Amino acid sequence: MFKKEKDISEKLNILKDKAELIHSIFKDKTESIIKDEIIIQIRSKWNFIAGALSLHSIPVKLKGKILTVRVEKSVYAQELNLYTNWIMDRLEELSFSVDSIKIETGTIKPNEKPERNEGNPQKMTDNNKKLTGAQFELLEGLQNRDS
């Protein structure tokens, strides 16, 4: 009987170790999946969050509460740095919990860039508000200038 109890105890310890390993694996995967989902959500709203800078930048990583944003050129890094507080306010408005923004310069693949809604400035407005003629022309001119 004593040997059986010892065998059972050993098997339980092995099962406990395996359970802890499985928990740690899935905990890390779950956190990774959640952060990936947050990045996807931020990217989907990046036009609203970063304004015109969204055409030259993309959120790429969330580590802890630090959002890493990649920009195409150092001039956009400087501009993004100037607007960091404004962008942080927008992130907070949308309930994204970010403490700081890290900026890196690098290549942004064409499929990573946000949709520009070319040819239809009306789609770029918040909540599909109607634009006055002058506002529409100004927005259209800004789009053509960036092309």
PyMOL commands that set and color helices and strands:
alter all, ss='L'
color gray80, all
select helices_A, chain A and resi 2-44+46-56+74-82+84-93+110-112+121-124+126-128+133-146
alter helices_A, ss='H'
color red, helices_A
select strands_A, chain A and resi 57-63+66-71+100-105
alter strands_A, ss='S'
color yellow, strands_A
deselect
rebuild
show_as cartoon
